[in-house]
């Protein structure tokens, strides 16, 4: 049952939930309070009453935490893109680290022998990849461009975004006004963003054809704002470069420390935060303790983000990925960088792989970087290789904790673990673990 009412007496917030809501108790009943921090006293307004717990918003901060920050974004609280701007960045990552360690304790019954220092970088203007919703709202006679509202029902009415890379984050209002001027303003569904060191690429998902006047206006808008524009009238296969029509279709990013340049299509997965990505790669290489004779298996390798830096230090790297397009791109990136000791294969790593050709090879070290679902299926098949070291990179600490238990059951030890602030101001966090096997070492 939904109910809106203000609580007269204050509630004391005891701690934060994993997703960053304050947790307190009213008459013994657990209450999750959005916008409240640990050790604060707040007045609340209920948003939902349930049998076992309630949900509420903080409407008045009576005693503020020393970790409280003033949100930089004017849309914070409405937009669902961020949930933690009211918490200082250093406190955000400390909270995420503790939440991760708690998951390891509860789900895997373990803690790392060594706790890695959190990897952090600039918490503003960091996001280089994003899907941004577009919606023409008849009642407002306005095109909304942005992320969904906090309750998830509607697109937030944004004028700018402080976490998106500035070449797109400061252009939200301009996109809104421009799309409104088009003949198919109500048929634009999404902008997919990919920003590199030199280019800002936008894939425009449109549900009806543009008019000739629209297409001319798109060119002018792209030229004025230094954009690389792609059109997507149907599925992924329909994406094509529109402006400039003589530009390269692919984008690229550099891993300067490793003297590598990786090309990618703007629709392909790349890490959203390039500063953290560079730090993450270096930490993974260090934890693997690479030797010239090593043979490393990179599972869920994508376009070669980890595979190609690994090649600089070892005898051979084999990368495996479920998306055939990414595998082809990884092969092209190896050739582009003159790398000869890498092989790439397409395989569904959520199925039995023991009879595949690549799995017959020997590997003494493995890097795992799975999607949010984790790597349970491939972990069950690790006896194919019995690696001495496994570095597991995860965007979902919950499935990482689950998989840690699986690895412990196979005789591995959690040697080291830490978090990486890939997504500042959100509840999301990247984590990395090193597993070693004493019997193999």
C-alpha positions in Angstrom: 0.0 0.0 0.0 1.3 3.5 -0.9 1.1 6.2 1.7 2.5 9.7 1.9 2.9 11.1 5.4 5.5 12.9 7.4 6.8 11.3 10.6 6.8 13.9 13.4 9.4 12.3 15.6 12.9 11.9 14.0 14.4 8.6 13.0 18.0 7.6 13.7 19.8 6.1 10.7 21.9 3.2 11.9 23.7 2.2 8.7 23.5 2.2 4.9 22.1 -0.6 2.8 24.3 -2.0 0.0 22.5 0.3 -2.5 23.0 3.3 -0.3 19.7 3.8 1.5 19.7 4.7 5.2 18.4 1.9 7.5 16.6 2.8 10.7 13.8 1.4 12.9 10.4 2.9 13.8 8.7 1.0 16.6 11.0 -1.9 15.8 10.1 -2.0 12.1 12.9 -1.7 9.6 12.6 1.5 7.5 14.7 2.2 4.4 15.2 5.9 3.9 16.4 7.3 0.6 18.7 10.4 1.0 19.7 9.7 4.6 23.2 8.7 5.8 24.5 6.6 8.7 24.4 8.3 12.1 22.0 11.0 10.9 18.7 12.0 12.5 16.1 12.8 9.9 12.4 13.5 9.4 10.9 11.1 6.8 8.0 10.8 4.4 6.8 7.3 3.8 6.6 6.2 0.1 5.6 2.6 0.6 4.4 0.5 3.6 4.9 -3.2 3.6 4.3 -6.0 6.1 8.0 -6.5 7.0 9.5 -3.1 6.2 8.7 0.4 5.1 10.3 2.8 2.6 10.6 6.5 2.9 12.4 9.7 1.8 14.4 12.0 4.1 12.6 15.3 4.0 14.6 17.2 6.8 18.1 16.5 8.0 18.1 17.2 11.7 21.7 16.1 12.4 23.9 15.7 9.4 26.8 13.2 9.0 30.3 14.6 8.6 30.3 12.5 5.4 27.4 14.4 3.8 28.2 16.4 0.6 26.2 18.9 -1.3 25.2 17.2 -4.6 26.7 18.9 -7.6 23.8 18.0 -9.9 20.6 20.0 -9.8 18.6 16.9 -10.8 19.9 14.7 -8.0 17.0 13.0 -6.2 14.9 13.0 -9.3 17.2 11.4 -11.9 18.0 7.7 -11.2 21.4 7.9 -12.8 23.0 8.7 -9.4 22.1 7.7 -5.9 25.1 8.8 -3.8 25.9 12.4 -4.6 25.0 13.4 -1.1 27.9 11.2 0.2 31.5 12.4 -0.1 33.3 10.4 -2.8 35.9 9.0 -0.3 33.0 7.8 1.9 31.2 6.3 -1.1 34.1 4.0 -1.9 34.6 3.1 1.8 30.9 2.1 2.0 31.2 0.1 -1.2 34.3 -1.7 0.1 32.6 -2.6 3.3 29.5 -3.8 1.5 31.7 -6.0 -0.7 33.5 -7.5 2.3 30.2 -8.2 4.0 29.0 -10.1 0.9 32.2 -12.2 1.1 31.7 -12.9 4.8 28.0 -13.9 4.4 28.0 -15.7 1.1 31.5 -17.2 0.9 32.4 -17.4 4.6 35.8 -15.8 4.0 37.8 -12.6 3.9 40.8 -11.7 1.7 44.2 -12.4 3.2 45.3 -9.0 1.7 42.9 -6.1 1.3 43.8 -4.0 -1.8 43.6 -0.2 -1.6 40.5 1.1 -3.5 41.2 2.3 -7.1 39.8 5.8 -7.5 40.0 8.7 -10.0 38.1 11.9 -10.9 34.5 11.3 -9.8 33.0 13.8 -12.2 32.6 13.7 -16.0 34.0 10.2 -16.1 31.3 8.3 -18.0 32.3 7.7 -21.6 29.7 5.1 -22.4 25.9 5.4 -21.8 22.5 4.8 -23.2 20.3 7.9 -22.7 16.6 7.8 -23.1 14.6 10.2 -25.3 10.9 10.8 -25.0 8.6 13.5 -26.5 6.0 14.3 -23.8 2.8 15.8 -25.4 1.5 17.3 -22.1 4.8 19.2 -21.6 5.3 19.8 -25.4 8.9 19.0 -24.7 11.5 16.3 -25.6 13.0 14.8 -22.5 16.6 13.5 -22.8 18.2 11.7 -19.9 18.3 8.7 -17.6 15.1 7.3 -16.0 13.8 8.9 -12.9 14.6 7.3 -9.5 11.3 5.4 -9.5 12.0 4.1 -13.0 8.7 5.1 -14.6 9.6 8.1 -16.6 12.7 9.8 -18.2 14.0 12.5 -16.0 13.8 16.1 -17.4 17.5 17.0 -17.4 19.4 20.0 -18.6 22.9 18.6 -18.1 24.6 15.6 -16.5 27.6 15.9 -14.2 28.9 12.3 -14.5 28.7 12.1 -18.3 31.9 13.2 -20.2 31.3 16.9 -20.7 31.1 16.8 -24.5 27.8 15.1 -24.0 26.9 15.9 -20.4 26.8 19.6 -21.1 24.8 19.1 -24.3 21.6 17.6 -22.8 19.5 20.7 -23.3 20.8 21.2 -26.8 19.8 17.7 -27.7 16.4 18.2 -26.2 15.8 21.4 -28.3 17.3 19.9 -31.4 15.2 16.7 -31.4 12.1 18.8 -30.7 12.8 20.6 -34.0 12.7 17.4 -36.0 9.7 16.1 -37.9 9.9 12.8 -36.0 10.5 14.2 -32.6 8.1 11.5 -31.1 10.0 8.7 -32.9 13.4 9.1 -31.4 13.9 6.4 -28.6 17.5 6.5 -27.5 21.0 8.1 -27.8 23.9 5.7 -27.3 27.0 7.5 -26.4 30.7 6.6 -26.8 33.3 9.2 -26.1 37.0 8.7 -26.9 40.0 11.0 -26.5 39.3 12.7 -29.8 35.7 11.9 -30.7 32.1 12.0 -29.3 30.0 9.4 -31.1 26.2 9.2 -30.8 24.0 6.4 -32.1 20.5 7.7 -32.7 17.8 5.0 -32.4 14.9 6.2 -34.5 11.6 4.4 -35.1 10.6 6.2 -38.3 12.6 7.6 -41.2 14.0 11.1 -41.0 12.8 13.7 -43.6 15.3 15.3 -46.0 15.2 18.5 -43.8 15.8 16.4 -40.7 18.9 14.8 -42.2 20.3 18.2 -43.2 19.7 19.6 -39.8 21.5 16.6 -38.3 24.6 17.4 -40.3 24.5 21.0 -39.1 24.0 19.9 -35.5 26.8 17.4 -35.7 29.2 19.9 -37.2 28.4 22.6 -34.7 28.9 20.3 -31.7 31.8 18.2 -33.1 29.8 15.0 -33.0 30.2 11.8 -34.9 26.6 10.6 -35.7 25.3 7.1 -36.4 21.7 6.2 -37.3 20.0 3.0 -36.1 16.5 2.6 -37.7 16.1 -1.1 -36.7 18.3 -3.7 -34.9 22.1 -3.5 -34.2 22.9 -4.6 -37.8 21.2 -1.4 -39.1 23.6 1.0 -37.3 25.5 3.0 -39.9 27.7 6.1 -39.9 25.8 9.2 -41.0 28.1 12.2 -40.3 30.8 12.8 -41.2 30.2 10.4 -44.1 33.9 10.2 -44.9 35.1 9.4 -41.3 36.2 6.0 -40.0 33.4 3.8 -38.7 35.4 2.6 -35.8 36.5 4.5 -32.7 39.6 3.9 -30.7 41.2 4.3 -27.3 44.8 4.1 -26.1 46.4 2.2 -23.2 49.3 4.5 -23.2 51.4 2.6 -20.6 51.3 -0.5 -22.7 51.7 1.3 -26.1 48.4 -0.1 -27.3 45.6 1.3 -29.4 42.3 -0.6 -29.5 39.6 0.0 -32.0 35.9 -0.6 -31.4 32.5 0.0 -32.8 30.5 2.5 -30.7 27.9 -0.2 -30.0 30.5 -2.6 -28.6 31.2 -2.9 -24.9 34.0 -0.9 -23.5 34.6 0.3 -19.9 32.7 3.5 -19.0 35.6 5.0 -16.9 38.9 5.0 -18.8 41.0 6.3 -15.8 39.8 3.4 -13.7 40.2 1.0 -16.6 43.9 1.8 -16.9 44.4 1.3 -13.2 42.4 -1.9 -13.2 44.5 -3.4 -16.0 47.7 -2.7 -14.2 46.5 -4.2 -11.0 45.3 -7.3 -12.7 48.7 -7.8 -14.4 50.5 -7.3 -11.1 48.2 -9.8 -9.3 48.8 -12.4 -12.0 52.5 -12.2 -11.2 53.3 -12.7 -14.9 56.4 -14.7 -16.1 57.8 -15.0 -19.7 56.8 -18.7 -19.8 53.2 -18.2 -18.7 50.2 -19.2 -20.8 47.2 -17.1 -19.8 43.5 -17.7 -20.6 41.4 -14.6 -20.7 37.8 -15.5 -20.4 35.1 -13.0 -21.4 37.8 -11.1 -23.2 35.7 -8.7 -25.2 37.8 -6.7 -27.7 41.0 -7.5 -26.0 41.1 -4.9 -23.2 43.1 -7.3 -20.9 44.3 -9.8 -23.4 46.6 -7.4 -25.4 48.4 -5.9 -22.4 48.9 -9.4 -21.1 50.7 -10.3 -24.3 53.5 -8.0 -23.6 54.6 -10.1 -20.6 53.9 -13.8 -21.3 54.5 -16.6 -23.8 50.9 -16.8 -25.0 47.4 -15.5 -24.4 44.1 -17.1 -25.5 41.0 -14.9 -25.3 37.5 -16.3 -25.3 34.3 -14.4 -25.7 30.7 -15.2 -26.5 30.1 -12.3 -28.9 31.6 -13.1 -32.3 31.8 -9.4 -33.3 34.0 -8.7 -30.3 36.2 -11.7 -31.1 36.8 -10.4 -34.6 37.6 -7.0 -33.2 40.1 -8.5 -30.7 41.8 -10.2 -33.6 42.0 -7.0 -35.6 43.3 -5.1 -32.5 46.1 -7.7 -32.1 47.1 -7.3 -35.7 46.8 -3.5 -35.4 49.4 -3.6 -32.6 51.7 -6.2 -34.1 50.9 -8.8 -31.4 51.6 -12.3 -32.5 51.2 -14.4 -29.3 47.4 -14.0 -29.0 44.6 -16.3 -30.2 40.9 -15.5 -29.9 37.9 -17.8 -30.0 34.1 -17.5 -29.9 32.4 -19.7 -27.3 29.4 -19.6 -25.0 31.1 -19.7 -21.6 27.8 -20.5 -19.8 27.9 -24.0 -21.5 30.2 -27.0 -21.4 33.4 -26.1 -23.2 35.7 -29.0 -22.4 35.5 -30.5 -25.9 36.4 -27.2 -27.7 39.7 -27.0 -29.4 41.0 -24.0 -27.4 40.1 -25.7 -24.1 42.6 -28.6 -24.9 45.5 -26.2 -24.4 47.4 -25.8 -21.1 47.1 -22.6 -19.1 48.7 -21.9 -15.8 46.9 -18.6 -15.1 43.4 -17.3 -15.8 41.7 -13.9 -15.9 37.9 -13.8 -15.6 35.9 -10.7 -16.4 32.3 -11.9 -16.7 29.1 -10.0 -17.1 26.8 -9.4 -14.1 25.6 -13.0 -14.1 29.1 -14.1 -13.0 31.1 -17.1 -14.0 29.7 -20.1 -12.1 29.4 -22.4 -15.2 33.0 -21.9 -16.3 34.4 -22.1 -12.7 32.9 -25.6 -12.5 35.1 -26.6 -15.4 38.4 -25.2 -14.1 39.8 -28.6 -13.5 40.4 -28.7 -17.2 43.5 -26.5 -16.5 44.0 -26.3 -12.7 45.5 -22.8 -12.9 47.8 -21.7 -10.1 46.4 -18.1 -10.1 43.1 -16.7 -11.0 42.3 -13.0 -11.2 38.5 -12.4 -11.2 37.2 -8.9 -12.2 33.5 -8.3 -11.5 30.9 -5.6 -12.0 28.6 -7.4 -9.6 30.0 -8.2 -6.1 27.0 -10.4 -5.3 27.8 -13.0 -8.0 31.6 -12.6 -7.3 30.9 -13.5 -3.6 28.9 -16.5 -4.8 31.6 -17.6 -7.2 34.2 -17.1 -4.5 32.5 -19.9 -2.5 32.7 -22.1 -5.6 36.4 -21.5 -5.9 37.0 -22.2 -2.2 35.3 -25.5 -2.7 37.8 -26.3 -5.4 40.7 -25.7 -3.1 41.5 -22.0 -3.9 42.2 -19.3 -1.4 41.2 -15.7 -1.5 44.7 -14.2 -1.5 43.7 -10.5 -2.2 40.6 -8.5 -3.0 39.6 -4.8 -3.5 37.2 -2.5 -5.0 37.5 0.0 -7.9 35.3 3.0 -8.2 34.3 2.5 -11.8 30.9 4.2 -11.2 31.2 7.1 -8.7 27.9 8.5 -7.2 26.1 5.3 -8.0 25.5 2.2 -5.9 27.5 0.1 -8.4 31.1 -0.9 -7.9 33.7 -3.0 -9.7 35.7 -5.5 -7.6 38.8 -7.6 -8.2 40.0 -10.8 -6.5 43.1 -12.9 -6.6 42.7 -16.6 -6.0 45.7 -19.0 -5.5 45.8 -22.8 -5.1 48.4 -23.9 -2.5 48.6 -27.4 -3.8 49.4 -26.2 -7.3 51.8 -23.5 -6.2 
